[in-house]
Amino acid sequence: MFVTPGNGQGNGTILITGAIGDLGTTHGFRVHGQAFAYATLRHGKIEFNLTKVAAKANSASPKIDAATCSAAISVSAPVSVVGGTGLYKGVSGTVNLTESIGYIGATYTTGSKKGQCNMSNSAPTVGQVASVHGTGTVRF
């Protein structure tokens, strides 16, 4: 499985190889504090429980290079395949998913920290690239 995440709650693109061999878009959502996503593929939908990988990503500490204001995070965790529609009705299984993000943060433009990295959550990033990939086994 290969995913190019979108901004916010998923909304990216997905390509699944092997037994499924399909592609489409993703959309993330939360239910009772748990993170889920569904893939809308050409031949149906597949739903994933992303709670474990999301928890790891949310608690990860990026390795920041203060000279370039760049950082990277990579986390891996099992993701449950919890259901499907169309050709994927009754699908189940587990995918070992890895999320990787690299980005360049902004710098302070004024004040006592001028020129230093501003890696706060509210600061804009100069640029970022993210990828998600995984392998696993499904049954349907």
DSSP file (Angstrom, degrees, kcal/mol; ACC not computed):
  #  RESIDUE AA STRUCTURE BP1 BP2  ACC     N-H-->O    O-->H-N    N-H-->O    O-->H-N    TCO  KAPPA ALPHA  PHI   PSI    X-CA   Y-CA   Z-CA
    1    1 A M              0   0    0      0, 0.0   133,-2.0     0, 0.0     2,-0.4   0.000 360.0 360.0 360.0 135.4    0.0    0.0    0.0
    2    2 A F  E     -AB  15 133A   0     13,-2.6    13,-2.4   131,-0.2     2,-0.4  -0.998 360.0-175.8-131.0 129.5    1.3    3.5   -1.0
    3    3 A V  E     -AB  14 132A   0    129,-3.2   129,-1.9    -2,-0.4    11,-0.2  -0.984  21.0-160.0-129.9 135.0   -0.4    6.7    0.2
    4    4 A T  E     -A   13   0A   0      9,-2.4     9,-2.1    -2,-0.4   127,-0.1  -0.937  34.1-139.1-105.9 104.7    0.3   10.3   -0.6
    5    5 A P        -     0   0    0      0, 0.0   125,-0.2     0, 0.0     2,-0.1  -0.244  10.0-144.5 -67.3 151.7   -1.4   12.1    2.3
    6    6 A G        -     0   0    0      4,-1.0     4,-0.4     1,-0.1     2,-0.2  -0.347  36.6 -75.8 -95.9-174.4   -3.4   15.2    1.8
    7    7 A N  S    S-     0   0    0      4,-0.3     2,-0.4    -2,-0.1    -1,-0.1  -0.594  96.0  -6.4 -83.4 147.2   -3.6   18.1    4.3
    8    8 A G  S    S+     0   0    0     -2,-0.2     2,-1.4     1,-0.2    -2,-0.1  -0.559 131.8  13.8  78.0-126.8   -5.7   17.8    7.3
    9    9 A Q  S    S-     0   0    0     -2,-0.4    19,-4.6    19,-0.1     2,-0.9  -0.285 115.1 -83.7 -86.5  50.8   -7.9   14.6    7.7
   10   10 A G        +     0   0    0     -2,-1.4    -4,-1.0    -4,-0.4    17,-0.2  -0.778  62.9 159.5  93.3-108.5   -6.3   12.5    5.0
   11   11 A N        +     0   0    0     -2,-0.9    -4,-0.3    15,-0.2    16,-0.2   0.867  41.7 122.4  50.4  43.6   -7.8   13.4    1.7
   12   12 A G        -     0   0    0     -6,-0.2    14,-1.9    -3,-0.1     2,-0.3  -0.218  64.3 -86.5-111.7-157.2   -4.9   12.0   -0.2
   13   13 A T  E     -AC   4  25A   0     -9,-2.1    -9,-2.4    12,-0.3     2,-0.3  -0.893  35.0-164.9-119.2 151.9   -4.3    9.4   -2.9
   14   14 A I  E     -AC   3  24A   0     10,-2.2    10,-2.3    -2,-0.3     2,-0.4  -0.989  11.1-171.4-139.2 144.5   -3.8    5.6   -2.4
   15   15 A L  E     -AC   2  23A   0    -13,-2.4   -13,-2.6    -2,-0.3     2,-0.5  -0.991   9.5-165.7-134.0 125.7   -2.5    2.7   -4.5
   16   16 A I  E     - C   0  22A   0      6,-3.2     6,-1.6    -2,-0.4     2,-0.2  -0.958   7.1-167.9-116.6 125.5   -2.8   -0.8   -3.2
   17   17 A T    >   +     0   0    0     -2,-0.5     3,-0.7     4,-0.2     2,-0.3  -0.459  49.4  33.5-100.9 176.2   -0.9   -3.6   -4.9
   18   18 A G  T 3  S+     0   0    0      1,-0.2    -2,-0.1     2,-0.2     0, 0.0  -0.612 120.6   4.5  85.3-136.0   -1.2   -7.4   -4.6
   19   19 A A  T 3  S+     0   0    0     -2,-0.3    -1,-0.2     1,-0.2    -2,-0.0   0.751 139.7  39.2 -60.7 -26.9   -4.5   -9.1   -3.9
   20   20 A I  S <  S-     0   0    0     -3,-0.7    -1,-0.2     2,-0.1    -2,-0.2   0.918  75.1-177.3 -92.1 -50.7   -6.4   -5.8   -4.2
   21   21 A G        +     0   0    0      1,-0.2     2,-0.3    -4,-0.1    -4,-0.2   0.949  37.7 120.9  53.5  61.5   -4.7   -4.0   -7.1
   22   22 A D  E     -C   16   0A   0     -6,-1.6    -6,-3.2    -5,-0.0     2,-0.3  -0.913  42.8-154.8-147.3 169.3   -6.7   -0.8   -6.9
   23   23 A L  E     +C   15   0A   0     -2,-0.3    19,-1.1    -8,-0.2     2,-0.3  -0.964  28.8 114.0-147.3 162.0   -6.3    2.9   -6.5
   24   24 A G  E     -CD  14  41A   0    -10,-2.3   -10,-2.2    -2,-0.3     2,-0.3  -0.903  55.0 -46.6 173.7-143.2   -8.3    5.9   -5.3
   25   25 A T  E     -CD  13  40A   0     15,-1.8    15,-2.6    -2,-0.3     2,-0.3  -0.791  37.9-138.1-122.9 162.9   -8.5    8.6   -2.6
   26   26 A T  E     - D   0  39A   0    -14,-1.9     2,-0.3    -2,-0.3    13,-0.2  -0.861  11.9-173.5-120.1 155.6   -8.4    8.6    1.2
   27   27 A H  E     - D   0  38A   0     11,-1.7    11,-2.3    -2,-0.3   -17,-0.3  -0.943  12.4-149.9-148.3 127.0  -10.4   10.5    3.8
   28   28 A G  E     + D   0  37A   0    -19,-4.6     2,-0.3    -2,-0.3     9,-0.3  -0.649  20.2 165.5 -96.7 154.0   -9.7   10.5    7.6
   29   29 A F  E     - D   0  36A   0      7,-2.6     7,-3.1    -2,-0.2     2,-0.4  -0.974  26.5-127.0-157.3 164.5  -12.2   10.8   10.4
   30   30 A R  E     - D   0  35A   0     -2,-0.3     2,-0.4     5,-0.2     5,-0.2  -0.933  16.4-175.5-120.7 141.9  -12.4   10.4   14.2
   31   31 A V  E >  S- D   0  34A   0      3,-2.1     3,-2.1    -2,-0.4    -2,-0.0  -0.971  75.5 -20.6-137.0 120.2  -14.9    8.4   16.2
   32   32 A H  T 3  S-     0   0    0     -2,-0.4     3,-0.1     1,-0.3    -1,-0.1   0.875 128.6 -49.1  49.8  44.1  -14.9    8.4   20.0
   33   33 A G  T 3  S+     0   0    0      1,-0.3     2,-0.3    18,-0.0    -1,-0.3   0.424 114.0 117.0  80.4  -1.0  -11.3    9.5   20.1
   34   34 A Q  E <   -D   31   0A   0     -3,-2.1    -3,-2.1    20,-0.0     2,-0.5  -0.767  61.9-127.6-101.9 148.4  -10.1    6.9   17.6
   35   35 A A  E     +D   30   0A   0     -2,-0.3    15,-1.9    -5,-0.2    16,-0.8  -0.805  33.4 168.3 -97.8 129.5   -8.6    7.7   14.2
   36   36 A F  E     -DE  29  49A   0     -7,-3.1    -7,-2.6    -2,-0.5     2,-0.3  -0.880  12.9-170.6-130.4 163.9  -10.0    6.0   11.1
   37   37 A A  E     -DE  28  48A   0     11,-2.0    11,-3.4    -2,-0.3     2,-0.4  -0.982   8.3-152.5-148.7 150.2   -9.6    6.4    7.3
   38   38 A Y  E     -DE  27  47A   0    -11,-2.3   -11,-1.7    -2,-0.3     2,-0.6  -0.967   9.2-143.4-123.0 148.3  -11.4    5.0    4.4
   39   39 A A  E     -DE  26  46A   0      7,-3.1     7,-1.9    -2,-0.4     2,-0.9  -0.936   8.1-152.0-105.9 121.5  -10.0    4.5    0.9
   40   40 A T  E     +DE  25  45A   0    -15,-2.6   -15,-1.8    -2,-0.6     5,-0.2  -0.844  28.9 178.3 -93.5 105.2  -12.5    5.1   -1.9
   41   41 A L  E >   -DE  24  44A   0      3,-2.6     3,-0.9    -2,-0.9   -17,-0.2  -0.451  44.4 -98.7-103.9 174.6  -11.2    2.8   -4.6
   42   42 A R  T 3  S+     0   0    0    -19,-1.1     3,-0.1     1,-0.2   -18,-0.1   0.800 122.2  35.1 -63.8 -28.9  -12.5    2.0   -8.1
   43   43 A H  T 3  S-     0   0    0      1,-0.3    44,-2.7   -20,-0.1    45,-0.4   0.163 129.6 -50.0-116.5  17.8  -14.2   -1.2   -6.9
   44   44 A G  E <   -E   41   0A   0     -3,-0.9    -3,-2.6    42,-0.2     2,-0.3  -0.873  64.8 -69.6 144.4-174.9  -15.4   -0.3   -3.4
   45   45 A K  E     -E   40   0A   0     -2,-0.3    40,-2.2    -5,-0.2     2,-0.4  -0.860  28.9-161.6-114.8 149.6  -14.3    1.2   -0.1
   46   46 A I  E     -EF  39  84A   0     -7,-1.9    -7,-3.1    -2,-0.3     2,-0.4  -0.999  10.6-150.0-128.4 135.0  -11.9   -0.1    2.5
   47   47 A E  E     -EF  38  83A   0     36,-2.7    35,-2.4    -2,-0.4    36,-0.9  -0.874  10.8-166.5-109.3 138.4  -11.9    1.2    6.1
   48   48 A F  E     -EF  37  81A   0    -11,-3.4   -11,-2.0    -2,-0.4     2,-0.8  -0.936  20.7-136.5-122.3 142.2   -8.7    1.3    8.3
   49   49 A N  E     +EF  36  80A   0     31,-2.7    31,-1.1    -2,-0.4     3,-0.3  -0.890  25.7 175.5 -96.0 108.5   -8.3    1.9   12.0
   50   50 A L     >  +     0   0    0    -15,-1.9     4,-2.8    -2,-0.8     5,-0.3   0.245  41.1 114.8 -96.2  10.6   -5.3    4.2   12.3
   51   51 A T  H  > S+     0   0    0    -16,-0.8     4,-2.3     1,-0.2    -1,-0.2   0.871  75.7  46.7 -55.5 -46.0   -5.4    4.8   16.0
   52   52 A K  H  > S+     0   0    0     -3,-0.3     4,-1.8    26,-0.3    -1,-0.2   0.928 116.8  42.0 -65.9 -45.7   -2.1    3.1   16.9
   53   53 A V  H  > S+     0   0    0     25,-0.3     4,-2.4     1,-0.2    -1,-0.2   0.867 114.1  53.0 -70.9 -34.5   -0.1    4.8   14.1
   54   54 A A  H  X S+     0   0    0     -4,-2.8     4,-2.6     2,-0.2    -2,-0.2   0.903 107.6  51.5 -65.3 -40.7   -1.8    8.2   14.8
   55   55 A A  H  X S+     0   0    0     -4,-2.3     4,-1.3    -5,-0.3    -2,-0.2   0.912 111.3  47.4 -62.0 -42.7   -0.9    7.9   18.5
   56   56 A K  H  X S+     0   0    0     -4,-1.8     4,-0.8     1,-0.2     3,-0.2   0.920 113.0  48.3 -64.5 -43.0    2.8    7.3   17.6
   57   57 A A  H >< S+     0   0    0     -4,-2.4     3,-0.6     1,-0.2    -2,-0.2   0.901 110.4  51.4 -64.7 -40.3    2.9   10.2   15.2
   58   58 A N  H 3< S+     0   0    0     -4,-2.6    -1,-0.2     1,-0.2    -2,-0.2   0.765 115.9  40.7 -69.6 -24.9    1.3   12.6   17.6
   59   59 A S  H 3< S+     0   0    0     -4,-1.3    -1,-0.2    -3,-0.2    -2,-0.2   0.448  89.8 114.5-102.0  -0.8    3.8   11.7   20.4
   60   60 A A    <<  -     0   0    0     -4,-0.8    15,-0.1    -3,-0.6    -3,-0.0  -0.404  58.8-140.6 -71.9 144.5    6.9   11.6   18.1
   61   61 A S        -     0   0    0     -2,-0.1    11,-0.1    11,-0.0    -2,-0.1  -0.928  20.3-132.0-105.1 118.6    9.6   14.1   18.6
   62   62 A P        -     0   0    0      0, 0.0     2,-0.8     0, 0.0    11,-0.2  -0.326  14.7-120.2 -68.7 151.1   11.1   15.3   15.4
   63   63 A K  E     -G   72   0A   0      9,-1.8     9,-0.8     2,-0.0     2,-0.4  -0.842  37.4-160.8 -89.4 110.7   14.9   15.4   14.9
   64   64 A I  E     -G   71   0A   0     -2,-0.8     2,-0.8     7,-0.2     7,-0.2  -0.811  16.0-150.0-102.4 131.1   15.5   19.1   14.2
   65   65 A D  E >>> -G   70   0A   0      5,-3.1     4,-1.9    -2,-0.4     5,-1.0  -0.882   9.1-161.2 -95.6 109.2   18.6   20.5   12.6
   66   66 A A  T 345S+     0   0    0     -2,-0.8    51,-0.2     1,-0.2    -1,-0.1   0.754  85.9  58.7 -65.3 -25.3   19.0   24.0   14.1
   67   67 A A  T 345S+     0   0    0      1,-0.2    -1,-0.2    -3,-0.1    -2,-0.0   0.827 122.9  21.1 -74.1 -30.3   21.3   25.2   11.3
   68   68 A T  T <45S-     0   0    0     -3,-0.7    -2,-0.2     2,-0.2    -1,-0.2   0.448  95.8-128.0-116.0  -3.9   18.7   24.5    8.5
   69   69 A C  T  <5 +     0   0    0     -4,-1.9    36,-3.9     1,-0.2     2,-0.3   0.825  64.0 137.8  56.9  33.1   15.5   24.5   10.5
   70   70 A S  E   < +GH  65 104A   0     -5,-1.0    -5,-3.1    34,-0.3     2,-0.3  -0.794  28.3 177.6-109.3 154.4   14.7   21.1    8.9
   71   71 A A  E     -GH  64 103A   0     32,-2.7    32,-2.5    -2,-0.3     2,-0.3  -0.966  12.8-158.0-150.5 161.9   13.2   18.1   10.7
   72   72 A A  E     -GH  63 102A   0     -9,-0.8    -9,-1.8    -2,-0.3     2,-0.3  -0.997   4.2-173.8-145.8 147.0   12.0   14.6   10.1
   73   73 A I  E     + H   0 101A   0     28,-2.5    28,-2.9    -2,-0.3     2,-0.3  -0.997   4.4 177.4-137.4 139.4    9.7   12.1   11.8
   74   74 A S  E     + H   0 100A   0     -2,-0.3     2,-0.3    26,-0.2    26,-0.2  -0.963   6.7 171.6-143.3 128.0    9.0    8.5   10.9
   75   75 A V  E     - H   0  99A   0     24,-2.4    24,-2.7    -2,-0.3     2,-0.3  -0.958  11.7-162.4-134.4 152.6    6.8    6.1   12.8
   76   76 A S  E     + H   0  98A   0     -2,-0.3    22,-0.2    22,-0.2    20,-0.1  -0.986  19.3 147.9-134.7 145.5    5.5    2.6   12.2
   77   77 A A  E     - H   0  97A   0     20,-2.1    20,-2.3    -2,-0.3     2,-0.2  -0.962  48.7 -88.0-166.1 157.7    2.6    0.6   13.7
   78   78 A P  E     - H   0  96A   0      0, 0.0     2,-0.4     0, 0.0   -25,-0.3  -0.534  37.3-158.9 -73.2 140.5    0.0   -2.0   12.8
   79   79 A V  E     - H   0  95A   0     16,-2.8    16,-2.8    -2,-0.2     2,-0.3  -0.983  12.1-133.4-121.8 128.8   -3.2   -0.8   11.2
   80   80 A S  E     -FH  49  94A   0    -31,-1.1   -31,-2.7    -2,-0.4     2,-0.7  -0.645   5.4-140.6 -84.6 136.3   -6.4   -2.9   11.2
   81   81 A V  E     +FH  48  93A   0     12,-2.9    12,-1.0    -2,-0.3   -33,-0.2  -0.878  27.9 177.8 -89.7 115.4   -8.4   -3.3    8.1
   82   82 A V  E     -     0   0A   0    -35,-2.4     2,-0.3    -2,-0.7   -34,-0.2   0.459  47.0 -31.2-109.6  -1.6  -11.9   -3.1    9.6
   83   83 A G  E     -F   47   0A   0    -36,-0.9   -36,-2.7     6,-0.0     2,-0.3  -0.936  48.3-158.8 166.9 172.4  -14.4   -3.4    6.7
   84   84 A G  E     -F   46   0A   0     -2,-0.3     6,-0.6   -38,-0.2     2,-0.3  -0.984   9.0-139.6-164.6 171.3  -15.2   -2.7    3.1
   85   85 A T    >   +     0   0    0    -40,-2.2     3,-2.1    -2,-0.3   -42,-0.0  -0.810  68.3  13.1-131.2 172.3  -17.9   -2.3    0.5
   86   86 A G  G >  S-     0   0    0      1,-0.3     3,-1.6    -2,-0.3   -42,-0.2  -0.347 136.2  -6.0  61.9-135.2  -18.3   -3.4   -3.1
   87   87 A L  G 3  S+     0   0    0    -44,-2.7    -1,-0.3     1,-0.3   -43,-0.2   0.685 139.5  57.3 -62.6 -16.8  -15.7   -6.0   -4.1
   88   88 A Y  G X  S+     0   0    0     -3,-2.1     3,-2.1   -45,-0.4    -1,-0.3   0.200  71.9 140.6-102.8  14.4  -14.1   -5.5   -0.7
   89   89 A K  T <  S+     0   0    0     -3,-1.6    -4,-0.2     1,-0.3   -43,-0.0  -0.376  75.7  14.9 -58.9 130.3  -17.2   -6.3    1.4
   90   90 A G  T 3  S+     0   0    0     -6,-0.6    -1,-0.3     1,-0.2    49,-0.1   0.529  89.0 157.6  82.6   6.6  -16.1   -8.3    4.4
   91   91 A V    <   +     0   0    0     -3,-2.1     2,-0.3    49,-0.1    -1,-0.2  -0.349   9.4 163.1 -65.7 144.2  -12.4   -7.4    4.0
   92   92 A S  E     + I   0 139A   0     47,-2.0    47,-2.7   -10,-0.1     2,-0.3  -0.952  12.4  98.9-151.2 167.2  -10.2   -7.7    7.2
   93   93 A G  E     -HI  81 138A   0    -12,-1.0   -12,-2.9    -2,-0.3     2,-0.4  -0.937  56.7 -80.4 146.7-167.2   -6.5   -7.9    8.0
   94   94 A T  E     -HI  80 137A   0     43,-1.7    43,-1.7    -2,-0.3     2,-0.4  -0.998  23.0-163.3-139.2 138.3   -3.6   -5.9    9.2
   95   95 A V  E     -HI  79 136A   0    -16,-2.8   -16,-2.8    -2,-0.4     2,-1.0  -0.988  19.9-137.7-120.0 129.1   -1.2   -3.6    7.4
   96   96 A N  E     -HI  78 135A   0     39,-3.0    39,-1.1    -2,-0.4     2,-0.3  -0.778  35.6-163.4 -85.6 104.4    2.2   -2.6    9.0
   97   97 A L  E     -HI  77 134A   0    -20,-2.3   -20,-2.1    -2,-1.0     2,-0.4  -0.703  17.2-164.8-100.8 139.8    2.1    1.1    8.2
   98   98 A T  E     -HI  76 133A   0     35,-2.8    35,-2.0    -2,-0.3     2,-0.5  -0.991   3.9-165.0-122.1 125.6    5.0    3.5    8.2
   99   99 A E  E     -HI  75 132A   0    -24,-2.7   -24,-2.4    -2,-0.4     2,-0.4  -0.937   9.3-176.7-107.6 129.7    4.4    7.3    8.1
  100  100 A S  E     +HI  74 131A   0     31,-2.7    31,-2.5    -2,-0.5     2,-0.4  -0.994   3.7 178.8-129.5 134.0    7.4    9.6    7.2
  101  101 A I  E     -HI  73 130A   0    -28,-2.9   -28,-2.5    -2,-0.4     2,-0.4  -0.999   5.3-176.8-136.0 132.4    7.4   13.3    7.1
  102  102 A G  E     +HI  72 129A   0     27,-2.6    27,-2.5    -2,-0.4     2,-0.3  -0.984  16.4 164.7-123.8 140.4   10.2   15.7    6.4
  103  103 A Y  E     -HI  71 128A   0    -32,-2.5   -32,-2.7    -2,-0.4     2,-0.5  -0.988  34.3-133.4-152.7 160.9    9.8   19.5    6.6
  104  104 A I  E     -HI  70 127A   0     23,-2.6    22,-2.9    -2,-0.3    23,-1.2  -0.981  30.8-147.3-116.6 124.2   11.6   22.8    6.7
  105  105 A G  E     - I   0 125A   0    -36,-3.9    20,-0.2    -2,-0.5    14,-0.1  -0.333  17.4-100.5 -88.7 170.3   10.4   25.2    9.3
  106  106 A A  E     -J  118   0B   0     12,-0.8    12,-3.1    18,-0.7     2,-0.3  -0.280  28.7-132.0 -80.3 169.2   10.2   29.0    9.3
  107  107 A T  E     -J  117   0B   0     10,-0.3    10,-0.2    -2,-0.1     2,-0.2  -0.909  28.7 -98.8-119.7 153.7   12.6   31.4   11.0
  108  108 A Y        -     0   0    0      8,-2.5     7,-3.1     5,-0.5     8,-0.1  -0.521  30.1-165.5 -67.8 136.1   11.8   34.3   13.2
  109  109 A T        +     0   0    0     -2,-0.2     2,-0.3     5,-0.2    -1,-0.1   0.573  66.5  21.1-101.9 -12.2   12.0   37.5   11.2
  110  110 A T  S    S+     0   0    0      3,-0.0     3,-0.4     0, 0.0     5,-0.1  -0.910  92.9  36.2-144.6 171.7   12.0   40.0   14.0
  111  111 A G  S >  S-     0   0    0     -2,-0.3     3,-1.7     1,-0.2    -3,-0.0  -0.165 104.0 -39.2  81.0-171.0   12.8   40.3   17.7
  112  112 A S  T 3  S+     0   0    0      1,-0.3    -1,-0.2     3,-0.0    -4,-0.0   0.685 136.8  51.4 -67.2 -19.1   15.4   38.7   19.9
  113  113 A K  T >  S+     0   0    0     -3,-0.4     3,-2.8     3,-0.1    -5,-0.5   0.259  76.4 150.3-100.2  11.3   15.0   35.3   18.1
  114  114 A K  T <  S+     0   0    0     -3,-1.7    -5,-0.2     1,-0.3     3,-0.1  -0.168  71.6  14.7 -49.2 129.1   15.5   36.8   14.6
  115  115 A G  T 3  S+     0   0    0     -7,-3.1    -1,-0.3     1,-0.3     2,-0.1   0.215 101.6 115.4  89.4 -14.2   17.1   34.2   12.3
  116  116 A Q  S <  S-     0   0    0     -3,-2.8    -8,-2.5     1,-0.1    -1,-0.3  -0.480  77.2 -86.8 -85.8 160.1   16.4   31.3   14.7
  117  117 A C  E     -J  107   0B   0    -10,-0.2     2,-0.6   -51,-0.2   -10,-0.3  -0.403  29.5-158.2 -66.8 137.1   14.1   28.4   13.9
  118  118 A N  E     +J  106   0B   0    -12,-3.1   -12,-0.8    -2,-0.1    -1,-0.1  -0.846  25.4 160.4-114.6  90.0   10.4   28.8   14.7
  119  119 A M        +     0   0    0     -2,-0.6    -1,-0.1   -14,-0.1   -12,-0.1   0.105  24.8 134.0-100.3  20.8    9.2   25.2   14.9
  120  120 A S    >   -     0   0    0      1,-0.1     3,-1.3     4,-0.1    -2,-0.1  -0.311  69.5-113.4 -68.5 156.6    6.1   26.0   16.9
  121  121 A N  T 3  S+     0   0    0      1,-0.3    -1,-0.1    -2,-0.0    -3,-0.0   0.766 116.9  53.4 -61.8 -25.5    2.8   24.3   15.7
  122  122 A S  T 3  S+     0   0    0      2,-0.1    -1,-0.3     0, 0.0    -3,-0.0   0.605  89.1  95.2 -87.4 -10.6    1.4   27.8   14.8
  123  123 A A  S <  S-     0   0    0     -3,-1.3     2,-0.1     1,-0.1     0, 0.0  -0.561  80.5-114.4 -80.4 143.0    4.4   28.7   12.5
  124  124 A P        -     0   0    0      0, 0.0   -18,-0.7     0, 0.0     2,-0.3  -0.410  26.0-125.4 -71.6 151.7    4.1   28.1    8.8
  125  125 A T  E     - I   0 105A   0    -20,-0.2   -20,-0.2     1,-0.1     3,-0.1  -0.730   2.9-141.3 -93.5 150.3    6.4   25.5    7.2
  126  126 A V  E    S-     0   0A   0    -22,-2.9     2,-0.3     1,-0.3   -21,-0.2   0.867  80.4 -29.9 -73.4 -38.2    8.6   26.5    4.2
  127  127 A G  E     - I   0 104A   0    -23,-1.2   -23,-2.6    -3,-0.1    -1,-0.3  -0.947  60.5-169.0-172.9 156.1    7.9   23.1    2.7
  128  128 A Q  E     - I   0 103A   0     -2,-0.3     2,-0.4   -25,-0.2   -25,-0.2  -0.995   8.3-160.5-153.5 154.7    7.1   19.5    3.6
  129  129 A V  E     - I   0 102A   0    -27,-2.5   -27,-2.6    -2,-0.3     2,-0.3  -0.999  14.4-176.0-135.3 134.9    6.9   16.0    2.0
  130  130 A A  E     - I   0 101A   0     -2,-0.4     2,-0.3   -29,-0.2   -29,-0.2  -0.962   3.3-180.0-130.5 148.5    5.1   13.1    3.5
  131  131 A S  E     - I   0 100A   0    -31,-2.5   -31,-2.7    -2,-0.3     2,-0.4  -0.994   8.8-164.6-145.3 151.3    4.7    9.5    2.5
  132  132 A V  E     +BI   3  99A   0   -129,-1.9  -129,-3.2    -2,-0.3     2,-0.3  -1.000  18.1 160.3-134.7 132.5    2.9    6.5    3.9
  133  133 A H  E     +BI   2  98A   0    -35,-2.0   -35,-2.8    -2,-0.4     2,-0.3  -0.987   4.0 160.4-148.4 158.0    3.6    2.9    2.9
  134  134 A G  E     - I   0  97A   0   -133,-2.0     2,-0.3    -2,-0.3   -37,-0.2  -0.990  23.9-140.8-169.2 164.2    2.9   -0.5    4.3
  135  135 A T  E     + I   0  96A   0    -39,-1.1   -39,-3.0    -2,-0.3     2,-0.3  -0.945  35.4 128.0-130.3 154.0    2.6   -4.2    3.7
  136  136 A G  E     - I   0  95A   0     -2,-0.3     2,-0.4   -41,-0.3   -41,-0.2  -0.964  48.6 -83.0-177.1-166.6    0.2   -6.7    5.2
  137  137 A T  E     - I   0  94A   0    -43,-1.7   -43,-1.7    -2,-0.3     2,-0.3  -0.981  32.6-173.1-128.2 134.2   -2.3   -9.4    4.7
  138  138 A V  E     - I   0  93A   0     -2,-0.4     2,-0.4   -45,-0.2   -45,-0.2  -0.912   6.8-159.7-124.6 154.7   -6.0   -9.1    4.0
  139  139 A R  E       I   0  92A   0    -47,-2.7   -47,-2.0    -2,-0.3    -2,-0.0  -0.990 360.0 360.0-129.6 140.0   -8.8  -11.6    3.8
  140  140 A F              0   0    0     -2,-0.4   -49,-0.1   -49,-0.2    -1,-0.1   0.284 360.0 360.0-160.1 360.0  -12.1  -11.2    2.0
